[in-house]
């Protein structure tokens, strides 16, 4: 794991945005795995700023979103498909035919999950998987106890996640209790992972992910097994890291050293 700790949220977001736009420039046909959540809103905003001030095209980029709520109809205001339209896709030259989502309203969710897995294989795999981090250590919607070898599937959401995400639902009683999510194993198949976490709320999960044991209790800890993972943090999210001095020593001003 390469761990970059930056002074504040803006610096962390900017570093993550640069990593992603550098990938797009280096490989204009790259396959990106995309994430949602509050943290990613600032990231997508920064990517769009870069795309308006510098030459950058997404027209041949393929995308796969990590997860979706089960049961939300197409166009629902809280669906991740709507989120992606609002915060990224409708503001840049993405080709809608190349942006892929899990259909949370599919009749057969098992079939939908295997369709998604196959589609990722068919395009040659994910080059760069963007990840946020749940306060309980989830990645995608792989809640604690998820198999570290899991593939795309239906997953019941924890009370912690429902609580954290209820802000997006006008009527909490109608909030879905389940999701479709890429599995931990699906995520680990990506050629590179980029996890962005900011703010003190994430500090305990960050410490478990980086310095705790590899355990299904903290699904993000499986990233310790991935050979090319970049973790970008702000000062607050890095608060509980015991080896922080070492990470800062290794990466200060020499970001190409691992
Ligand atoms: C959500 C999403 C995750 C996201 C995480 C963090 O539940 N399913 O993909 O990374 O929670 O979200 P936030 O940035 O809002 O804290």
Boltz pocket constraint, residues with backbone or C-beta under 6 A from the ligand:
constraints:
  - pocket:
      binder: B
      contacts: [[A, 35], [A, 36], [A, 37], [A, 38], [A, 39], [A, 40], [A, 66], [A, 67], [A, 131], [A, 132], [A, 133], [A, 134], [A, 135], [A, 138], [A, 139], [A, 140], [A, 141], [A, 161], [A, 165]]
      max_distance: 6.0
